[in-house]
Amino acid sequence: MIRKIEFKDVFLSDSSIICHQVNCMGVMGAGIAKQMKQKYPENFDRYKKLCDEFSYRPELLLGQCQLTINYDNARKSNTRYIANLFGQVGYGRDRQQTDLKSLFQAFLSLREQSRLIDKCTIAIPYGIGCGLGGAKWSDVYKIIEKVFKNDEYLIVDIYKLKK
């Protein structure tokens, strides 16, 4: 099931998992990734370590979902999962960075991994892969629907923060 949540920051969700798109270079320097790095530094450390292990061929990470468990200060618990979705090799504003096929594969991996978490809900930021990644939301949303729409086990919330 997919639900749309408006006027709420994805970081304030009660979901088991917060996901975001990452590059394969070990850099979380802007956008939601930068916020994720600040809020969950242990997630960044694990992400960076994985990217370093693939530094000889970073494109091999495309389509992967790295799921990490993190301490959540706001909830004062160790139950916040972060899903790093490898949907782009590099970063920059010179062209579209998001590889839609890779993002699709990463969402499929997230779906399978999340089934191992009891009563799982997934928080997806509105526009994932679109801002700095350069993809079109209509294309990304079609991917999300294809992966999650008919899933009876998972609840997926898309958080759209109004500025």
MOHUGI-V812627 format. One line per field, one symbol per residue. psi: psi as a letter, one per 40 degrees, with the letter a starting at -180 (. if undefined). A space follows every 10 residues. Layout:
psi: ???
//
This chain:
psi: hhihhifhhd eeieidhhii iiieefhgei addddddddg dddddddddd dddfddgdee eheihhhihi hhddefifeh hhhhhgeida iieeihdhhd dddddddddd dddeeehhfh ihhhhhehed cddeihdddd dddddddede hedihhhhhh hh.
//
